[in-house]
Amino acid sequence: MSSPDTEAIRLLHELSNGFMVSQVLFAACELGVFDLLAKAPEPLGSAAVAARLGTSRRGTQLLLDACVSLKLLQVDTRGGEALYENTELSSTYLSRASPTSQHHMLLYMGRTTYQCWGHLAQAVRSEDERLQFMQALQAVWSVQGRSVLAAFDLSPFPRVCDLGGCSGALAKECVSLYPACHVTVFDIPEVVCTARRHFPVQEEERIGFREGDFFKDPLPDADLYILARVLHDWADDKCSQLLARIGQACKPGGGVLVVESLLDAEGRGPLTTQLYSLNMLVQTEGQERTPAQYRALLAPAGFRDVRCKRTGGIYDAILARK
């Protein structure tokens, strides 16, 4: 049974992700997804939809699956292929051929109204974007950090390195949960400088900062490397490159803890993770992944013992040992 705090956080995430839901609807209308499926004599696979719309395969599949979760499309798997078609809602209100179509109203909202609402809360004074991002992560790990760090017993790893650890928020949760550990936060010089200026660490003897680029510079010695909300930023080849560097630095018996929002086995949920994956498509070259996809990335880097655990929150944990 969920606690009132859990329900409150769940509601907060639902509200804060509302703009992503709107953009899924607006994008599908603008690209003509519902019109194409309305005209098709039978349900279509994502590759066929992408080919006819002139869109990327990966982005199209992510968009279609998000539409399924939002009940804008329905999917049926035949012969191992997912085939999509309109729901009654989309046939009635989203296809331009329908006499009750809301297509043009939604295009106006997506192209004009949505842009105006982006200026609803103008800051009294501008803040550095990096600082805002670090403050956002600080808030995320103050609520989600303990659950992902407690998903597995990390006490056998006394020396921990949080790669891309930003302000040190997750490091603080780690030393609080595991009193015997020492955490090194490894991040680029600009981030480390901002962290030292704006996010003072009281546990200085147990949390240290080191400047560097984890794609280029030597990694700190550690028993456990943490990658929290890092791999979802990158395409598979960059993830493989980073994991290979960690595999080389990691000693036998050591490990890596990957903290990400996991898709289900078929990639069609949870909705929050699908929305995050679309967010990665918009902002970065990365994506959210399934447990099997993470295992496929970890194995070539020398990590064989791979365990995945869903926390019940937004972020899940994968522990892989060498």
Secondary structure, DSSP 4 states (H G I P E B T S, - for coil): ---HHHHHHHHHHHHHTHHHHHHHHHHHHHHTHHHHHHHSSS-EEHHHHHHHHT--HHHHHHHHHHHHHTTSEEEEEETTEEEEEE-HHHHHHTSTTSTT--HHHHHHIIIIIHHHHTTSS--SS---HHHHHHHHHHHHHHHHHHHHHSSS--TT--EEEEET-TTSHHHHHHHHH-TT-EEEEEE-HHHHHHHHHHS--S-TTTEEEEE--TTTSPPPP-SEEEEES-GGGS-HHHHHHHHHHHHHHSPTT-EEEEEE----TTS---HHHHHHHHHHHHHSS-----HHHHHHHHGGGT--EEEEE--SSS-EEEEEE-
